[in-house]
Amino acid sequence: MMIKAALLVGLLSGNAMAYTSKVDRKINLEADTSIEFEVEHLDLEVVVEGGERQLFPLLPGTKCPTGHTCRTRTTTSGSVAPMIGSLKRNIKTNLAMSLDWIDLNSNLKTVVASNNFCTRRQAMARAAGLAAGVAATTVSSPAYAAETKEVKMGSDSGLLAFVPQKTSICKGDTVKWINNKAGPHNVVFDEDAIPAGVEQEKISMVDEQLGEEGESFSMTFTTAGEYAYYCEPHRGAGMNGALTVA
């Protein structure tokens, strides 16, 4: 009988110690905030102009869109995605943060869903601006995502040509023509080969030519369509150009 009692006491003591040990471990785990574990984030792979591939961080919990390629990036539990960290550091109020999160998410969806290059490019630029802490009112302006493309007037070898001869831009972008070789040159748009409603004189170098190398002429285009232009002094030599505004 004494032996059974001793065994019973031993079993009860062992169970109590095991239970206490489990409780202690649970408390220690909850209290230990230094414990780190790996967290996976997804980066969307996007092909931008020129064929360059860029990775764009997706919002936490967002699955890789069907038909697109995503890269997995692993961080510790103490780390956050670059986009989130930047937003937290730069956005001051909860209201502003909420509004910018909505705008950011909308732009990311546009990047993924749109089949239009210009729409995707603008959405990427705005999302990147928000991630960097730029105000939503600033990134939403048409000029924020605009670009400038350069066209040489006269090739490096002295040929009478626009280089490149064909240029494609997005609405709101600017073209900068730079006098390069074999001047003088100018840019005159063909009034019969520009979109309806565009005034030929307002976008052309009327009664003006560039004589010095490095001089330039810039014009911003806000109407989509096909444009044809030429260098008036060298039109007979075939110095013509084409512009597509999407």
Summary of the structure (lengths in Angstrom):
residues: 246
radius of gyration: 31.3
end to end distance: 95.7
largest distance: 121.6
contacts: 653
relative contact order: 0.09
helix: 37%
strand: 25%
